[in-house]
Amino acid sequence: MADADEDVVPRGGTGGEDVDLSDETQDFRFLSSISREDATIPKRGEKDFEPHATALQSNTLAASRQAMHNALSYPRIHHPNGYTYAVYHPESNMAYSQNPKGVLFSKMGQVLSAADDPLGNDEGRGQRLWFLPEEIIYLIERGTMDVRWPSAEGDQELGLPMSLQGAYAMFLGDEASHNGALTLERYSVYANLKRLGYIVMRAPSWDSAGLPLTDEHYPKTAATTRQDQKCHRTGPMIAPGLYRDYIHIYQRLALISFYDPRSRRAPAEPELPNPDPNFRVTYHVWKPGSSNFKKTAPGHPDFRIAVVNARETAVPTLEQLSSLIDTVPYSPPRDDAYFYAKLKNGHKNVILAVVDQGMTSYLRIADAAFGCEKIYERKARGGGTTKTPLQELKEPKAQPKSIATRSIPC
């Protein structure tokens, strides 16, 4: 026999009833109160531990299911003032809309040139906005656009509306027959970034190797590092003597050569990149509310994202990552940037969006120069003014300690 507290089931008449949204079987009766003027956000609470075959519990479960069906059966309509429809174009696997309404379309869609427009250079080309497959699916999912199937030739009426299932079937399932490169993993990353407010556009390497490597992919002037002047030393690593700081000692201990991205030189002629097809920059992404973005002249993106399918791709090798980094323009950190920020962003960086059965993880891969960032020379973070060890030696009040060394055999 069930305990007395197990029979206490919250009623559906109050607006602030307790509902645990984390359980597998949810109480959907709170949906019935959303349409009321005094609707409140439902609170989490306890649910029945187990079924005990009482009439009260059965009636409560039936009411919850009916509330769920009522919520799902509610008709979704487009507002007349902002109604926008598009027509599917089977030959290009895209859709077009004449003069769409809404702020959202200022950062989505594009007006194609007369040579690229599948419908030709007619009088409506300047007002015709073409949408890519991932844009159409996203707009249908959020209920912003009504996409119609093409009507019969000579028919003046609009075609039948395209369902969300039909959009997935055509823009994803039939993408390979149109030589497209959109996959479910790429779309999931696109939709996730768009829902977060980012501006997302296809990269030039969407379905190819990308643009040739020019001077912007290399440093303007090749730097000469300190390691080039310390080769073939003889004698002790630290010469006997008196040292006033540790900087000179650490400099003498820096014997192993390190990678310096500033020393790379641009080729005489532009080279074509050769990245692995599974590791290419897929999207260019701008931060939400970016004031420098324009569809006609987007400018440099804030992030470059490469979508990777975790189920079909192994852990990338150093060669694959190097080929991917080479396709990214050279963007060194600021000289006044913090130590860890320089290592995090590097001189080049790209974000890997690893998709594993719908779960996306974002990993930043940077061309960092650890050897160029001297830890023993970095500025200290304290309550007062920041000073380097060398600046501390120049102050009159400082009492530097002497460091005596003796010969150390190599």
VEXDREN-2710 file (C-alpha; in Angstrom, 1 decimal):
% VEXDREN-2710
k/r/px/py/pz
1/MET/0.0/0.0/0.0
2/ALA/1.4/3.4/-0.9
3/ASP/2.2/5.9/1.7
4/ALA/-0.1/8.9/2.3
5/ASP/2.4/11.4/0.8
6/GLU/2.6/9.5/-2.4
7/ASP/-1.1/10.0/-3.1
8/VAL/-0.7/13.8/-2.9
9/VAL/-0.5/14.9/-6.5
10/PRO/-0.5/18.6/-7.3
11/ARG/-3.6/19.9/-8.9
12/GLY/-3.6/21.6/-12.4
13/GLY/-5.7/24.6/-11.4
14/THR/-2.9/26.8/-9.9
15/GLY/-0.5/28.8/-12.0
16/GLY/2.6/28.1/-9.9
17/GLU/2.4/24.3/-9.7
18/ASP/5.5/22.2/-9.1
19/VAL/6.7/20.5/-12.3
20/ASP/10.0/18.5/-12.6
21/LEU/11.2/19.1/-16.2
22/SER/14.2/16.8/-15.7
23/ASP/12.2/13.5/-15.4
24/GLU/11.6/11.3/-18.4
25/THR/7.8/11.4/-18.0
26/GLN/6.9/15.1/-17.6
27/ASP/3.7/16.6/-16.3
28/PHE/2.6/18.7/-19.2
29/ARG/-0.4/20.2/-17.4
30/PHE/1.5/23.4/-16.8
31/LEU/1.2/24.1/-20.5
32/SER/-2.5/24.7/-20.0
33/SER/-1.8/27.8/-17.8
34/ILE/0.6/29.4/-20.3
35/SER/-2.2/31.0/-22.3
36/ARG/-3.7/32.7/-19.2
37/GLU/-2.9/36.3/-18.4
38/ASP/-1.6/35.4/-14.9
39/ALA/0.7/32.6/-16.2
40/THR/3.9/32.0/-14.3
41/ILE/7.0/30.0/-14.9
42/PRO/6.5/26.5/-13.5
43/LYS/8.6/25.4/-10.6
44/ARG/10.4/22.2/-10.2
45/GLY/9.1/19.7/-7.6
46/GLU/8.7/16.1/-6.6
47/LYS/6.8/13.6/-8.7
48/ASP/5.3/10.2/-7.8
49/PHE/7.9/7.6/-7.0
50/GLU/6.1/4.7/-8.7
51/PRO/2.7/3.9/-10.2
52/HIS/0.2/2.7/-7.7
53/ALA/-2.9/2.2/-9.9
54/THR/-5.1/4.8/-8.2
55/ALA/-7.8/6.7/-10.0
56/LEU/-6.3/10.0/-9.0
57/GLN/-2.9/9.2/-10.6
58/SER/-4.6/7.8/-13.7
59/ASN/-6.7/11.0/-14.2
60/THR/-3.6/13.1/-13.6
61/LEU/-1.6/11.3/-16.2
62/ALA/-4.5/11.5/-18.7
63/ALA/-4.8/15.3/-18.1
64/SER/-1.1/15.7/-18.6
65/ARG/-1.2/13.8/-21.9
66/GLN/-4.1/15.8/-23.1
67/ALA/-2.4/19.1/-22.3
68/MET/0.7/17.9/-24.2
69/HIS/-1.5/17.0/-27.3
70/ASN/-3.2/20.4/-27.1
71/ALA/0.1/22.2/-27.1
72/LEU/1.4/20.2/-30.0
73/SER/-1.7/20.6/-32.0
74/TYR/-1.8/24.4/-31.7
75/PRO/-1.7/25.9/-35.2
76/ARG/1.4/27.8/-36.0
77/ILE/0.7/30.7/-38.5
78/HIS/2.8/33.4/-40.1
79/HIS/1.9/37.0/-39.0
80/PRO/0.4/38.9/-41.9
81/ASN/2.6/41.9/-41.4
82/GLY/5.8/39.9/-41.6
83/TYR/4.8/37.1/-43.9
84/THR/7.6/36.0/-46.2
85/TYR/7.5/33.1/-48.6
86/ALA/10.1/31.5/-50.8
87/VAL/10.0/29.2/-53.8
88/TYR/12.1/26.1/-54.0
89/HIS/14.4/25.8/-57.0
90/PRO/15.1/22.1/-57.7
91/GLU/17.9/22.6/-60.2
92/SER/20.1/24.6/-57.8
93/ASN/18.7/23.0/-54.6
94/MET/18.2/26.6/-53.3
95/ALA/15.2/28.8/-52.7
96/TYR/14.5/32.4/-53.6
97/SER/12.2/35.1/-52.2
98/GLN/11.1/38.4/-53.7
99/ASN/11.8/41.3/-51.3
100/PRO/11.7/39.4/-48.0
101/LYS/10.7/41.4/-44.8
102/GLY/12.5/41.4/-41.6
103/VAL/15.8/42.4/-40.0
104/LEU/17.0/38.8/-40.1
105/PHE/17.4/38.9/-43.8
106/SER/19.9/41.7/-43.6
107/LYS/22.5/39.1/-42.7
108/MET/21.1/36.1/-44.6
109/GLY/20.6/35.4/-48.3
110/GLN/22.3/37.1/-51.3
111/VAL/21.4/38.8/-54.5
112/LEU/23.2/36.9/-57.3
113/SER/24.6/38.5/-60.4
114/ALA/23.1/38.2/-63.8
115/ALA/25.5/35.4/-64.7
116/ASP/25.0/33.4/-61.5
117/ASP/21.2/33.8/-61.1
118/PRO/19.5/30.6/-62.1
119/LEU/16.4/32.5/-63.3
120/GLY/18.4/34.9/-65.5
121/ASN/18.7/38.7/-65.6
122/ASP/15.0/39.6/-65.5
123/GLU/13.4/42.7/-64.0
124/GLY/13.0/41.1/-60.6
125/ARG/16.6/40.0/-60.1
126/GLY/17.7/43.0/-58.0
127/GLN/14.9/42.2/-55.4
128/ARG/15.3/38.4/-55.5
129/LEU/17.2/37.0/-52.6
130/TRP/18.6/33.5/-52.9
131/PHE/19.1/31.3/-49.8
132/LEU/21.5/28.4/-49.3
133/PRO/20.2/25.0/-48.0
134/GLU/21.3/25.6/-44.4
135/GLU/19.7/29.0/-44.3
136/ILE/16.4/27.6/-45.6
137/ILE/16.2/24.8/-43.0
138/TYR/17.0/27.2/-40.2
139/LEU/14.3/29.7/-41.3
140/ILE/11.7/26.9/-41.6
141/GLU/12.6/25.5/-38.2
142/ARG/12.1/28.9/-36.5
143/GLY/8.9/29.6/-38.5
144/THR/10.3/32.7/-40.2
145/MET/9.8/31.7/-43.8
146/ASP/7.1/29.8/-45.7
147/VAL/8.8/27.7/-48.4
148/ARG/6.6/26.5/-51.3
149/TRP/7.2/23.8/-53.8
150/PRO/7.4/25.1/-57.4
151/SER/4.0/25.4/-59.0
152/ALA/3.1/23.9/-62.4
153/GLU/4.1/25.8/-65.5
154/GLY/1.5/28.5/-66.2
155/ASP/-0.1/28.2/-62.8
156/GLN/-0.3/31.6/-61.1
157/GLU/-0.9/30.3/-57.6
158/LEU/1.7/29.3/-55.1
159/GLY/2.7/25.7/-54.8
160/LEU/2.1/23.5/-51.8
161/PRO/4.0/24.4/-48.6
162/MET/7.2/22.5/-47.8
163/SER/7.2/20.8/-44.5
164/LEU/10.2/20.5/-42.2
165/GLN/10.6/16.9/-43.1
166/GLY/10.6/17.8/-46.8
167/ALA/13.2/20.4/-46.2
168/TYR/15.5/17.9/-44.5
169/ALA/14.9/15.4/-47.3
170/MET/15.7/17.9/-50.1
171/PHE/18.4/20.2/-48.6
172/LEU/20.2/17.4/-46.7
173/GLY/19.2/14.0/-48.2
174/ASP/19.3/15.2/-51.8
175/GLU/22.3/17.5/-51.4
176/ALA/24.8/14.9/-52.8
177/SER/23.0/14.7/-56.2
178/HIS/23.5/18.5/-56.6
179/ASN/27.2/18.3/-55.8
180/GLY/26.6/20.0/-52.5
181/ALA/28.7/19.7/-49.4
182/LEU/26.1/20.3/-46.7
183/THR/25.9/17.5/-44.1
184/LEU/23.9/17.1/-40.9
185/GLU/27.0/17.8/-38.9
186/ARG/27.6/21.1/-40.7
187/TYR/24.0/22.1/-40.4
188/SER/23.9/21.4/-36.6
189/VAL/26.9/23.7/-36.1
190/TYR/25.4/26.4/-38.3
191/ALA/22.0/26.2/-36.5
192/ASN/23.7/26.3/-33.1
193/LEU/25.7/29.4/-33.9
194/LYS/22.7/31.2/-35.4
195/ARG/20.6/30.5/-32.3
196/LEU/23.3/32.1/-30.2
197/GLY/23.2/35.2/-32.4
198/TYR/26.4/34.8/-34.4
199/ILE/26.6/35.8/-38.1
200/VAL/27.7/32.7/-40.1
201/MET/28.7/32.5/-43.7
202/ARG/30.3/29.8/-45.8
203/ALA/34.1/29.9/-46.1
204/PRO/35.8/29.8/-49.6
205/SER/37.0/26.3/-48.7
206/TRP/33.5/25.0/-48.2
207/ASP/33.7/22.5/-51.0
208/SER/37.3/23.0/-52.3
209/ALA/40.8/23.6/-51.1
210/GLY/40.2/27.3/-50.8
211/LEU/42.0/30.4/-52.1
212/PRO/45.7/30.6/-52.9
213/LEU/48.1/31.4/-50.1
214/THR/49.2/35.0/-50.5
215/ASP/51.2/37.5/-48.5
216/GLU/48.4/37.8/-45.9
217/HIS/49.1/34.3/-44.8
218/TYR/52.7/35.1/-43.8
219/PRO/54.4/37.7/-41.6
220/LYS/55.3/40.9/-43.3
221/THR/58.9/40.7/-42.3
222/ALA/60.6/37.5/-41.2
223/ALA/62.0/37.8/-37.7
224/THR/65.4/36.6/-36.6
225/THR/65.1/34.8/-33.3
226/ARG/67.7/34.7/-30.6
227/GLN/68.2/31.0/-31.1
228/ASP/70.0/31.6/-34.4
229/GLN/72.8/33.3/-32.6
230/LYS/73.5/30.6/-30.1
231/CYS/74.5/27.6/-32.1
232/HIS/77.7/25.6/-31.7
233/ARG/78.6/26.9/-28.3
234/THR/81.7/25.6/-26.5
235/GLY/82.7/25.7/-22.9
236/PRO/80.4/25.9/-19.9
237/MET/76.7/26.7/-20.3
238/ILE/76.9/29.4/-17.7
239/ALA/80.2/31.2/-17.6
240/PRO/81.7/31.8/-14.1
241/GLY/81.0/35.2/-12.7
242/LEU/78.6/37.4/-10.8
243/TYR/75.1/37.9/-12.1
244/ARG/72.6/40.5/-10.9
245/ASP/69.4/38.8/-12.2
246/TYR/68.2/35.6/-13.6
247/ILE/67.4/36.9/-17.1
248/HIS/71.0/36.5/-18.3
249/ILE/71.2/33.0/-16.8
250/TYR/68.0/31.8/-18.5
251/GLN/69.1/33.3/-21.8
252/ARG/72.3/31.2/-21.6
253/LEU/70.3/28.1/-20.8
254/ALA/68.1/28.5/-24.0
255/LEU/70.1/26.1/-26.1
256/ILE/67.3/24.1/-27.8
257/SER/65.8/25.5/-31.0
258/PHE/62.1/26.2/-31.0
259/TYR/59.5/26.9/-33.6
260/ASP/58.9/30.6/-34.4
261/PRO/55.9/31.5/-36.6
262/ARG/57.3/34.9/-37.2
263/SER/60.3/33.5/-39.1
264/ARG/58.2/32.1/-42.0
265/ARG/58.6/33.7/-45.4
266/ALA/56.0/34.1/-48.1
267/PRO/56.7/32.3/-51.4
268/ALA/57.6/34.2/-54.5
269/GLU/54.4/33.0/-56.2
270/PRO/51.0/32.3/-54.5
271/GLU/50.6/28.6/-53.7
272/LEU/47.5/26.6/-53.7
273/PRO/46.7/25.1/-50.2
274/ASN/46.4/21.4/-49.8
275/PRO/44.4/20.7/-46.7
276/ASP/42.9/17.4/-45.8
277/PRO/39.2/17.2/-47.0
278/ASN/38.1/16.3/-43.5
279/PHE/39.9/19.4/-42.0
280/ARG/38.9/22.5/-43.9
281/VAL/37.6/25.8/-42.7
282/THR/33.9/25.5/-43.1
283/TYR/32.4/28.7/-41.8
284/HIS/33.4/32.3/-41.2
285/VAL/31.8/33.6/-38.1
286/TRP/31.3/37.1/-36.7
287/LYS/30.3/38.1/-33.2
288/PRO/26.7/39.0/-32.5
289/GLY/26.0/42.7/-33.3
290/SER/29.2/43.2/-35.2
291/SER/29.1/46.7/-36.6
292/ASN/31.7/46.0/-39.3
293/PHE/29.8/43.2/-41.0
294/LYS/28.1/43.8/-44.4
295/LYS/26.9/41.2/-46.7
296/THR/28.5/42.9/-49.7
297/ALA/31.8/43.4/-47.9
298/PRO/31.9/41.1/-44.8
299/GLY/35.5/41.8/-44.0
300/HIS/37.7/39.6/-41.8
301/PRO/35.7/37.2/-39.6
302/ASP/36.2/36.9/-35.8
303/PHE/36.4/33.1/-35.9
304/ARG/37.1/30.5/-38.5
305/ILE/35.4/27.1/-37.8
306/ALA/36.2/23.7/-39.3
307/VAL/33.4/21.1/-38.8
308/VAL/34.7/17.6/-38.1
309/ASN/32.6/14.4/-37.9
310/ALA/33.9/12.5/-34.9
311/ARG/32.4/9.2/-36.2
312/GLU/34.2/9.3/-39.5
313/THR/37.4/11.1/-38.7
314/ALA/40.3/10.1/-36.4
315/VAL/42.3/12.3/-34.3
316/PRO/44.1/14.7/-36.6
317/THR/47.9/14.4/-37.2
318/LEU/50.4/17.2/-37.0
319/GLU/50.5/17.3/-40.8
320/GLN/46.7/17.7/-41.0
321/LEU/46.7/20.5/-38.5
322/SER/49.6/22.2/-40.1
323/SER/47.9/22.2/-43.5
324/LEU/44.7/23.5/-41.9
325/ILE/46.6/26.3/-40.1
326/ASP/48.3/27.3/-43.3
327/THR/45.0/28.3/-44.9
328/VAL/44.3/30.9/-42.1
329/PRO/45.6/34.5/-42.6
330/TYR/48.5/35.6/-40.3
331/SER/47.1/37.5/-37.3
332/PRO/49.7/38.1/-34.6
333/PRO/48.7/39.1/-31.1
334/ARG/49.1/42.6/-29.8
335/ASP/52.4/43.4/-28.1
336/ASP/50.5/44.7/-25.0
337/ALA/48.3/41.5/-24.8
338/TYR/48.5/39.4/-21.7
339/PHE/50.9/36.5/-21.6
340/TYR/48.2/33.7/-21.7
341/ALA/46.1/35.5/-24.3
342/LYS/49.1/35.5/-26.7
343/LEU/49.5/31.7/-26.3
344/LYS/45.8/31.1/-26.6
345/ASN/45.2/33.0/-29.8
346/GLY/48.6/32.4/-31.3
347/HIS/49.7/34.0/-34.6
348/LYS/47.1/31.9/-36.3
349/ASN/44.1/30.0/-34.9
350/VAL/41.1/28.0/-36.1
351/ILE/38.3/26.4/-34.1
352/LEU/37.4/22.8/-34.6
353/ALA/33.7/22.0/-34.2
354/VAL/33.8/18.3/-33.4
355/VAL/30.3/16.8/-33.9
356/ASP/29.6/13.4/-32.3
357/GLN/26.1/12.2/-32.9
358/GLY/24.6/15.7/-32.4
359/MET/26.9/16.7/-29.5
360/THR/29.2/19.5/-30.6
361/SER/32.5/20.4/-28.9
362/TYR/34.5/23.5/-29.9
363/LEU/38.3/23.3/-29.7
364/ARG/40.7/26.1/-30.5
365/ILE/43.9/25.1/-32.4
366/ALA/46.5/27.9/-32.4
367/ASP/49.9/28.4/-34.0
368/ALA/51.4/29.5/-30.7
369/ALA/55.0/30.6/-30.2
370/PHE/55.9/29.3/-26.8
371/GLY/59.6/29.9/-27.3
372/CYS/59.0/33.6/-28.1
373/GLU/57.2/34.2/-24.8
374/LYS/59.9/34.5/-22.2
375/ILE/58.3/33.6/-18.8
376/TYR/61.2/35.0/-16.9
377/GLU/60.8/38.4/-18.6
378/ARG/57.0/38.7/-18.2
379/LYS/55.5/41.5/-16.1
380/ALA/54.3/40.6/-12.7
381/ARG/50.6/41.1/-11.7
382/GLY/50.3/42.7/-8.3
383/GLY/48.6/45.4/-6.4
384/GLY/51.1/48.1/-7.4
385/THR/52.8/49.0/-10.7
386/THR/54.0/46.1/-12.8
387/LYS/57.7/45.9/-13.1
388/THR/60.0/43.5/-14.9
389/PRO/63.0/42.1/-12.9
390/LEU/65.3/44.4/-14.9
391/GLN/63.2/47.5/-13.9
392/GLU/63.5/46.5/-10.3
393/LEU/67.3/46.6/-10.5
394/LYS/67.2/50.2/-11.7
395/GLU/65.3/51.5/-8.8
396/PRO/67.4/53.1/-6.0
397/LYS/65.6/51.3/-3.2
398/ALA/66.0/47.8/-4.6
399/GLN/68.6/45.6/-3.1
400/PRO/69.4/43.0/-5.7
401/LYS/70.9/39.7/-4.7
402/SER/74.1/38.6/-6.2
403/ILE/74.2/35.3/-7.8
404/ALA/77.6/33.6/-7.9
405/THR/78.2/30.8/-10.3
406/ARG/81.0/28.4/-11.0
407/SER/81.9/26.4/-14.0
408/ILE/79.5/23.5/-14.8
409/PRO/81.0/20.9/-17.1
410/CYS/78.8/20.2/-20.2
END
